[in-house]
Every structure is written in structure tokens, then in C-alpha cells.
Amino acid sequence: MVVIPLMSGWIYATWDASFLRMIYPLIIHLPLILLMSVLTKKPWWAAVSVLTAYLCCQLRRWLALFVVALASGGHVMQNVVELAVTLPLLALLLRFAAPSIRRLADHSIKLKLVFGVIPTVYYVFDYATVVYTGILTSGRPVVVEFMPFVCCGAYLAFLLYYVAEEERRNRLQQLQNSLGMQVTQAVREIDALRQSQKQASAYRHDLRHHLQYLAGCMAEGQTERAQSYISGICAEIEAQKVQWYCENETANLILSAFAQRASRDGISLNAAVTLPPFLLISDSDLCVLLSNALENALHACQNLPAVETAPVISVEGYEQDSRLFLQVANPCAEPVRFENGVPISSRPGHGLGVQSICAIVKRYGGVCSFSANNGIFLLRLSL
């Protein structure tokens, strides 16, 4: 690094400043790019960094021009002011701008190239029109309007890239929510199966006692008591198995799990679902749709004031002409606020389920509607 300023001083003393400016890219910028490429192992980012630093020189130049304009100074004053503001301006850039720009080094090459468009074009423009030719001072319209055109083009390119990245981020967020919902549902199903297995083990363990009791009833001629006892045991066993709603296994597991949760809270779940074993929609997306819809319905019923009759969640689902139709209705006590036809929640952490439903319906080119009338919230979707 010491060689570079020594070489610059020797050239300045031997020839003149104009010649030094013309070969400045070869003796300063190119060695800096090569050195940073070796140190960071990121040649693209090294080039963008050097070109961005060159662009930032405009800040001190404009500050100097502003001071010169106020003080009616000349070229010497401009050089003095530029030297005076260099270190303070560098400290400000290192303190506030450098950390954010440094984080871009870990992003994709595409983003680095988008970020480096304006510094690169300005670098070429400055040397082509000021250092080597002096075309900029000629006042030609093409030259004067070139940089605004570049700024406009760079802005549009960055806007398109930002929109694409935002859509990709939203898709990843939806995928994360979907996976989280699947994991939650899988944990519930495992817990239900584990509980069923424990209950079955208990029945096997107590089978000898049941048989002894039944034998005693039969020996004493108490057949009705024995039949009642058998009916009670059968009812307990029946309550532990997964209910069969339709031919689709995923829908069965989800509906059965939520039916058990609803039953524990004193809520009835009525399902009229006729779905085939295989649907055009994936099992994971079906899991997210049903789980989110039933989760929201369950929460709404849990927030209802105490009443004599149990709240009822109604679920209807069928396939027709290769399209899935689903409807979930549940009572709701609080007024539902809508925004663009979609219910919104003011509570933190809520509302993600509705967003996931809308995202899946949109991805399959379907339609969905939400409504709340006469204390009944209704979700309908077709995809």
C-alpha cells in the first residue's frame, strides 16, 4: 500500500496532474481492486466497493462547491475545503453507511451487480466525459441528460429486483407457515395416537378384570347388567378411534383431531365431507387449509360467552369437476373487522392463518370469501 502513494507522487513530480488523473485507474483503482479481491475472495464485491468509494467523492466535491459559492472563493479554496472535509465525511460514512453496505457482501451476485450499476456507470461517464475528453463541459443535451437517464434505469431495475425478492420472501414465509402448521398438526396426531395406544394398553391390562366381572354377572343371572357393562366399554373404545369422515386420509386425520379438541371444550363439530382419496391439491396444502380454518373456528367458539347449548362448527367439503369446494361455518360473538374482504385481527400473532389460506387459494387460481352475518362467520373457498 505504501508503493501506491509513492508512485503517485513520483508521477505528479515528473509529469503533471492531468497525466496523473488519466492513469489514475491503472495505478490506484486497479491495484485496490486486485488487493481487495485477494483479501476478501470476492472480486465482484471488491470492484463494486472501489467504484462506490469513487462515487462518494462527489459528496466532498459538492460540499466544497457549496462553501466556495457562499464565500465567493476560487479553485484553491475548493481544494482546501475538499481536504478539510475528507476525514470527517469518511468517519460519517464508516459510522452510518458502511455497516449496511457491508451486509450486501453476503448477498447474491445479482444484488451486488444491481447495487453497483450507478457507481460503475458514473465511473465510466466521469472518465469518458471529464478526464479523457471534456465533453461534459460542452453542454451537449445527450451528455447532460445521460446520468438522469442512468439513474432512472437503475431505479427501475432496482424496483423490479426488489419486487421479485419481496415475492420470493413472501413465498418462503408462506412455506414456513405451512411447514409450521404441518408440524403442529403432526404433533397433535402423534399425541392422539399415543393417547389411543395408552388407552388400548390399559384395556388389554384390564381385560381379565372385565371378564371376571362379566362372568360374575352371568353366574348370578344379571344379563342386563352385563350387557350395559359391555356397551359402556364399547363406547369408550369407540371414542378413542379416528373417526371416518371421507375417503381422504389427510382430511380424516385433521377432522378427527379437531373433533376431539372441540369435544374437550364442549364444542360440537359436524362434518359433511365427501372427498376422494386423491385431490389436485397437495396433502400439505390441504392440511394448511383445513387446519387454519378449523383453528380459527375453534378459537371463535372458545371466546363465546357461556350458553346452555353447545356451539356448533359446521364443515362441508366435496370435489366436483376436479375442483375442491370447502365451507366452514361457526358462531362468533365479537364483530369481525374486514379489510378488502379479508378478516383482520388486532391481536399480535393472529391473522397468519387467514393469510396462509388466501395465499394457497391464490396459488391454485381459486377463489375464497369471508363473511359474518347474524353471529355466524362463514368461510367458503373453491380451487
C-alpha positions as CSV (number, residue, x, y, z in Angstrom):
1,M,0.0,0.0,0.0
2,V,3.0,2.4,0.6
3,V,4.1,1.9,-3.0
4,I,0.9,3.4,-4.5
5,P,1.2,6.9,-3.0
6,L,5.0,7.0,-3.6
7,M,4.4,6.1,-7.3
8,S,1.6,8.8,-7.5
9,G,4.0,11.4,-6.0
10,W,6.7,10.5,-8.4
11,I,4.4,10.7,-11.5
12,Y,3.0,14.0,-10.2
13,A,6.5,15.5,-9.8
14,T,7.8,14.1,-13.1
15,W,4.9,14.9,-15.4
16,D,1.8,16.8,-14.3
17,A,-1.6,16.4,-12.6
18,S,-3.6,15.9,-15.8
19,F,-1.4,12.9,-16.8
20,L,-1.8,11.5,-13.3
21,R,-5.6,11.7,-13.5
22,M,-5.6,9.9,-16.8
23,I,-3.6,6.9,-15.5
24,Y,-5.2,7.1,-12.0
25,P,-7.4,4.0,-12.7
26,L,-4.3,1.9,-13.6
27,I,-2.1,2.9,-10.6
28,I,-4.8,3.3,-7.9
29,H,-8.1,1.8,-8.6
30,L,-7.0,-1.4,-10.3
31,P,-4.4,-2.3,-7.7
32,L,-7.0,-1.7,-5.0
33,I,-9.5,-4.0,-6.6
34,L,-6.8,-6.7,-7.0
35,L,-5.7,-6.3,-3.4
36,M,-9.2,-6.4,-2.0
37,S,-10.0,-9.4,-4.2
38,V,-7.1,-11.3,-2.8
39,L,-8.0,-10.4,0.8
40,T,-11.8,-10.9,0.6
41,K,-12.0,-13.7,-2.1
42,K,-14.9,-11.6,-3.6
43,P,-13.7,-10.0,-6.8
44,W,-17.1,-8.6,-7.8
45,W,-17.7,-7.0,-4.4
46,A,-14.1,-5.6,-4.4
47,A,-14.8,-3.8,-7.7
48,V,-18.2,-2.5,-6.5
49,S,-16.6,-1.2,-3.3
50,V,-13.9,0.7,-5.1
51,L,-16.4,2.2,-7.6
52,T,-18.7,3.1,-4.8
53,A,-15.9,4.9,-2.9
54,Y,-15.2,6.8,-6.1
55,L,-18.8,7.8,-6.3
56,C,-18.8,9.0,-2.7
57,C,-16.1,11.5,-3.7
58,Q,-18.9,13.6,-5.2
59,L,-20.1,14.3,-1.6
60,R,-17.0,16.2,-0.6
61,R,-16.8,17.9,-4.0
62,W,-20.4,19.2,-3.7
63,L,-19.7,20.3,-0.1
64,A,-16.6,22.2,-1.3
65,L,-18.5,23.8,-4.2
66,F,-21.3,24.9,-1.7
67,V,-18.7,26.5,0.6
68,V,-17.0,28.2,-2.4
69,A,-20.3,29.5,-3.7
70,L,-21.1,31.0,-0.3
71,A,-17.7,32.5,0.2
72,S,-17.1,33.5,-3.4
73,G,-13.8,31.6,-3.4
74,G,-11.8,30.0,-6.1
75,H,-10.2,26.8,-7.1
76,V,-7.7,26.9,-4.2
77,M,-10.4,27.3,-1.7
78,Q,-12.3,24.3,-3.2
79,N,-9.2,22.1,-2.9
80,V,-8.7,23.2,0.7
81,V,-12.3,22.5,1.7
82,E,-12.2,19.1,0.0
83,L,-9.2,18.2,2.0
84,A,-10.7,19.5,5.2
85,V,-14.0,17.6,4.9
86,T,-12.5,14.3,3.7
87,L,-11.7,12.7,7.1
88,P,-15.0,13.9,8.8
89,L,-17.0,12.7,5.9
90,L,-15.2,9.4,5.8
91,A,-15.9,8.9,9.5
92,L,-19.6,9.6,8.9
93,L,-19.8,7.1,6.1
94,L,-17.9,4.4,8.1
95,R,-20.3,5.0,11.0
96,F,-23.6,5.1,9.3
97,A,-23.4,3.8,5.7
98,A,-20.7,1.2,5.8
99,P,-22.4,-1.3,8.1
100,S,-25.5,-1.5,5.9
101,I,-23.4,-1.7,2.7
102,R,-21.1,-4.3,4.2
103,R,-24.1,-6.6,4.7
104,L,-24.6,-6.7,1.0
105,A,-21.4,-8.6,0.6
106,D,-23.1,-11.8,1.8
107,H,-26.0,-11.5,-0.7
108,S,-26.2,-12.9,-4.2
109,I,-24.0,-11.6,-7.1
110,K,-27.2,-10.4,-8.8
111,L,-28.0,-8.0,-6.0
112,K,-24.3,-6.8,-5.9
113,L,-24.5,-6.0,-9.6
114,V,-27.7,-4.1,-9.2
115,F,-26.2,-2.1,-6.4
116,G,-23.1,-1.4,-8.5
117,V,-24.9,-0.2,-11.6
118,I,-24.8,3.6,-10.7
119,P,-21.2,3.6,-9.4
120,T,-20.0,1.8,-12.5
121,V,-21.8,3.9,-15.0
122,Y,-20.8,7.1,-13.1
123,Y,-17.2,6.0,-13.1
124,V,-17.1,5.4,-16.9
125,F,-19.1,8.5,-17.5
126,D,-16.8,10.7,-15.4
127,Y,-13.6,9.5,-17.0
128,A,-15.1,9.5,-20.6
129,T,-16.6,13.0,-20.4
130,V,-14.4,14.8,-18.0
131,V,-10.9,13.3,-17.6
132,Y,-10.3,12.0,-21.2
133,T,-12.4,14.2,-23.5
134,G,-14.0,17.1,-21.6
135,I,-17.3,16.5,-23.4
136,L,-19.3,17.3,-20.3
137,T,-18.3,21.0,-20.4
138,S,-19.5,21.2,-24.0
139,G,-23.1,21.3,-22.7
140,R,-24.5,18.8,-25.3
141,P,-28.0,17.6,-24.4
142,V,-27.1,13.9,-24.7
143,V,-24.3,14.3,-22.2
144,V,-26.3,16.4,-19.8
145,E,-29.3,14.0,-19.8
146,F,-27.2,10.8,-19.6
147,M,-26.8,10.5,-15.9
148,P,-30.5,11.2,-15.1
149,F,-31.3,8.5,-17.7
150,V,-29.0,6.1,-15.9
151,C,-30.5,6.9,-12.5
152,C,-34.0,6.3,-13.9
153,G,-33.0,3.0,-15.4
154,A,-31.1,1.9,-12.3
155,Y,-34.2,2.8,-10.2
156,L,-36.5,0.7,-12.4
157,A,-34.1,-2.2,-12.3
158,F,-33.8,-2.0,-8.5
159,L,-37.6,-1.7,-8.2
160,L,-38.1,-4.8,-10.3
161,Y,-35.5,-6.7,-8.4
162,Y,-37.0,-5.6,-5.1
163,V,-40.5,-6.7,-6.1
164,A,-39.2,-10.1,-7.2
165,E,-37.2,-10.5,-3.9
166,E,-40.3,-9.5,-1.9
167,E,-42.4,-12.0,-3.7
168,R,-39.8,-14.7,-3.0
169,R,-39.6,-13.7,0.6
170,N,-43.4,-13.9,0.9
171,R,-43.4,-17.4,-0.7
172,L,-40.8,-18.5,1.8
173,Q,-42.8,-17.1,4.7
174,Q,-45.9,-18.9,3.5
175,L,-43.9,-22.1,3.1
176,Q,-42.5,-21.6,6.7
177,N,-46.1,-21.0,8.0
178,S,-47.3,-24.1,6.1
179,L,-44.5,-26.3,7.5
180,G,-45.1,-25.0,11.0
181,M,-48.8,-25.8,10.6
182,Q,-48.0,-29.3,9.4
183,V,-45.6,-29.9,12.3
184,T,-48.2,-28.7,14.8
185,Q,-50.8,-30.9,13.2
186,A,-48.4,-33.9,13.1
187,V,-47.7,-33.4,16.8
188,R,-51.4,-33.4,17.6
189,E,-51.9,-36.6,15.6
190,I,-49.0,-38.2,17.4
191,D,-50.3,-37.2,20.8
192,A,-53.8,-38.6,19.8
193,L,-52.3,-41.8,18.6
194,R,-50.1,-42.1,21.7
195,Q,-53.2,-41.5,23.9
196,S,-55.1,-44.1,22.0
197,Q,-52.3,-46.6,22.4
198,K,-52.1,-46.0,26.1
199,Q,-55.9,-46.5,26.4
200,A,-55.6,-49.7,24.3
201,S,-52.9,-50.9,26.6
202,A,-55.0,-50.1,29.6
203,Y,-57.9,-52.1,28.2
204,R,-55.7,-55.1,27.5
205,H,-54.4,-54.9,31.0
206,D,-57.9,-54.7,32.5
207,L,-59.4,-57.3,30.2
208,R,-59.0,-60.0,32.8
209,H,-60.9,-57.9,35.4
210,H,-63.6,-57.1,32.9
211,L,-64.1,-60.8,32.0
212,Q,-64.2,-61.7,35.7
213,Y,-66.8,-59.1,36.3
214,L,-68.9,-60.3,33.3
215,A,-68.5,-63.9,34.4
216,G,-69.9,-63.0,37.9
217,C,-72.8,-61.1,36.3
218,M,-73.6,-64.1,34.1
219,A,-73.3,-66.6,37.0
220,E,-75.8,-64.5,39.0
221,G,-78.2,-64.2,36.0
222,Q,-77.7,-60.4,35.7
223,T,-77.6,-60.4,31.9
224,E,-78.9,-56.8,31.6
225,R,-76.2,-55.5,33.9
226,A,-73.6,-57.4,31.8
227,Q,-74.9,-56.0,28.6
228,S,-74.9,-52.5,30.0
229,Y,-71.3,-53.0,31.1
230,I,-70.3,-54.3,27.7
231,S,-72.0,-51.3,26.0
232,G,-70.1,-48.9,28.2
233,I,-66.7,-50.5,27.4
234,C,-67.5,-50.5,23.6
235,A,-68.5,-46.8,23.8
236,E,-65.2,-45.9,25.5
237,I,-63.2,-47.9,22.8
238,E,-65.2,-46.3,20.0
239,A,-64.4,-42.8,21.4
240,Q,-60.7,-43.4,21.1
241,K,-60.5,-44.3,17.4
242,V,-60.0,-42.0,14.5
243,Q,-63.4,-41.1,13.0
244,W,-64.1,-41.8,9.4
245,Y,-65.5,-38.8,7.5
246,C,-64.5,-39.5,3.9
247,E,-62.0,-41.4,1.7
248,N,-59.3,-38.8,2.0
249,E,-56.9,-39.8,4.8
250,T,-55.5,-36.3,5.4
251,A,-58.9,-34.8,5.8
252,N,-59.9,-37.7,8.1
253,L,-56.9,-37.2,10.4
254,I,-57.4,-33.4,10.6
255,L,-61.1,-33.5,11.2
256,S,-60.8,-36.3,13.8
257,A,-58.1,-34.4,15.7
258,F,-60.1,-31.2,15.7
259,A,-63.3,-33.0,16.6
260,Q,-61.6,-34.4,19.7
261,R,-60.2,-30.9,20.7
262,A,-63.7,-29.4,20.2
263,S,-65.3,-32.1,22.2
264,R,-63.0,-31.5,25.2
265,D,-64.1,-27.8,25.1
266,G,-67.8,-28.6,24.8
267,I,-68.0,-27.7,21.2
268,S,-69.7,-29.9,18.5
269,L,-68.1,-30.4,15.1
270,N,-70.5,-31.5,12.4
271,A,-68.7,-32.6,9.2
272,A,-70.3,-33.5,5.9
273,V,-67.2,-34.1,3.8
274,T,-67.1,-36.3,0.7
275,L,-63.5,-36.1,-0.5
276,P,-61.9,-38.7,-2.7
277,P,-58.5,-40.3,-1.7
278,F,-56.6,-38.1,-4.1
279,L,-57.0,-34.4,-4.9
280,L,-55.3,-32.0,-7.2
281,I,-54.3,-30.0,-4.2
282,S,-51.3,-31.5,-2.3
283,D,-51.8,-33.0,1.2
284,S,-49.7,-30.3,2.8
285,D,-51.8,-27.5,1.3
286,L,-55.0,-29.4,2.3
287,C,-53.6,-29.7,5.8
288,V,-52.9,-25.9,6.0
289,L,-56.4,-25.0,4.6
290,L,-58.3,-27.3,6.9
291,S,-56.2,-26.8,10.0
292,N,-56.2,-23.0,9.7
293,A,-60.0,-22.8,9.0
294,L,-60.8,-25.2,11.9
295,E,-58.3,-23.5,14.3
296,N,-59.9,-20.1,13.7
297,A,-63.4,-21.6,14.1
298,L,-62.3,-23.3,17.4
299,H,-60.8,-20.0,18.8
300,A,-64.0,-18.1,17.9
301,C,-66.2,-20.7,19.7
302,Q,-63.9,-20.7,22.7
303,N,-64.4,-16.9,23.0
304,L,-68.2,-17.1,23.1
305,P,-70.0,-16.3,26.3
306,A,-71.3,-19.2,28.3
307,V,-74.6,-20.6,26.9
308,E,-76.7,-23.6,27.6
309,T,-76.4,-25.1,24.1
310,A,-73.0,-26.2,22.8
311,P,-71.5,-24.1,19.9
312,V,-71.5,-26.0,16.6
313,I,-68.8,-25.8,13.9
314,S,-70.2,-27.0,10.5
315,V,-67.8,-28.3,7.9
316,E,-68.8,-29.1,4.3
317,G,-66.4,-30.3,1.6
318,Y,-66.6,-32.1,-1.7
319,E,-65.0,-32.3,-5.1
320,Q,-66.8,-31.6,-8.3
321,D,-65.3,-31.3,-11.8
322,S,-61.8,-31.7,-10.3
323,R,-62.3,-28.6,-8.1
324,L,-62.3,-28.6,-4.3
325,F,-65.2,-26.9,-2.5
326,L,-64.9,-26.2,1.2
327,Q,-67.1,-24.4,3.6
328,V,-66.6,-23.8,7.4
329,A,-69.3,-22.0,9.5
330,N,-69.0,-21.2,13.2
331,P,-70.7,-18.8,15.6
332,C,-68.8,-15.6,16.5
333,A,-69.5,-13.1,19.3
334,E,-67.3,-10.2,18.5
335,P,-67.8,-8.0,15.4
336,V,-65.4,-9.1,12.7
337,R,-63.4,-6.4,11.0
338,F,-62.7,-6.8,7.3
339,E,-60.2,-5.2,5.0
340,N,-60.6,-5.8,1.3
341,G,-62.9,-8.6,2.1
342,V,-60.5,-10.4,4.4
343,P,-60.9,-10.6,8.2
344,I,-58.2,-8.9,10.2
345,S,-57.2,-9.2,13.8
346,S,-55.8,-6.6,16.1
347,R,-54.2,-9.2,18.4
348,P,-50.5,-9.8,17.8
349,G,-49.6,-13.1,16.3
350,H,-53.1,-13.6,14.9
351,G,-54.3,-13.4,11.2
352,L,-51.5,-15.5,9.8
353,G,-53.9,-18.4,9.2
354,V,-56.2,-16.3,7.0
355,Q,-53.1,-15.1,5.1
356,S,-52.0,-18.7,4.5
357,I,-55.5,-19.7,3.3
358,C,-55.6,-16.7,0.8
359,A,-52.1,-17.5,-0.4
360,I,-52.9,-21.1,-1.1
361,V,-56.1,-20.3,-2.9
362,K,-54.4,-17.7,-5.0
363,R,-51.6,-20.1,-5.9
364,Y,-54.1,-22.6,-7.2
365,G,-56.1,-20.0,-9.1
366,G,-59.1,-20.4,-6.9
367,V,-61.5,-18.0,-5.0
368,C,-62.4,-17.6,-1.4
369,S,-64.8,-15.4,0.5
370,F,-65.3,-14.5,4.2
371,S,-68.5,-13.2,5.7
372,A,-70.1,-12.6,9.1
373,N,-73.8,-12.3,9.4
374,N,-76.2,-12.8,12.3
375,G,-73.4,-14.0,14.5
376,I,-72.2,-16.7,12.1
377,F,-68.8,-16.5,10.4
378,L,-68.6,-18.2,7.1
379,L,-65.6,-19.3,5.0
380,R,-66.1,-20.5,1.5
381,L,-63.4,-21.5,-1.0
382,S,-63.1,-23.2,-4.3
383,L,-59.9,-24.2,-6.0
